[in-house]
Amino acid sequence: AVVSSAIATAIGIAAGVAAAACPYSIFDYLLSMATLSGVSMPVYWLGLVLIIVFAIDLNWLPAAGAEEPASIVLPALTLGAFSMALIARMTRSSVLEVLGQDYVRTARAKGLAERAVLWRHALGNALVPIITAVGLQFGALLGGAVLTESVFGWPGLGLLLIDSIFARDYPVVQGIVLTFSALFTLTNLLVDLLYAYVDPRIHYG
């Protein structure tokens, strides 16, 4: 889930900023179609499609297990596809809203480079809703890890949870659920702390 979240956040933010830089262009429409597909595809179906294409037909990546570092690529992409699409859509809308502000137009009028306008001023002031989306999606990734690890045979907490349920090993099930709950709580706490870091107007205490 951590690797998937990192990949989804990096690619989602980059794609969202790129789409906001050229709104209503061909790239923007293609990204909208891709993100719509990303939020619509079930995790187990996408995992099977990736296995068929990249593991069986092309033989580029291993289909299951965790024997080599490349084994994490397909599970991470499968698990992060939904979050990547959602973060990209959120980033695009947030950055577009900021780009319409007066201080952004002033920065452009002063001759500031477009890259600095996008990444420093626009994205910097649009991070609060993006951080919220990333934090919420990390919780969703913990739940999606159960299906993803089952499809790819990845030896993680999700697969252990499924095996423990079928074996009626209730202490292990309770321990994993408690671990997921603690991770989700810590993620929400980290998100709240990041609010104050990215937005000086937010203070705690």
Protein Blocks (a to p, Z undefined) as FASTA:
>chain_A
ZZmmmmmmmmmmmmmmmmmmmghilklmmmmmmmmmmmmpcfklmmmmmmmmmmmmnoma
cfbdjfbfklmmmmmmmmmmmmmmmmmmmmmmmmmmmmmpmklmmmmmnopafklmmmmm
mmmmmmmmmmmmmmmmmmmmmmmmmmmmmmnopacfklmmmmmmmnopaklmmmmmmmmm
mmmmmmmmmmmmmmmmmmmkbcgZZ
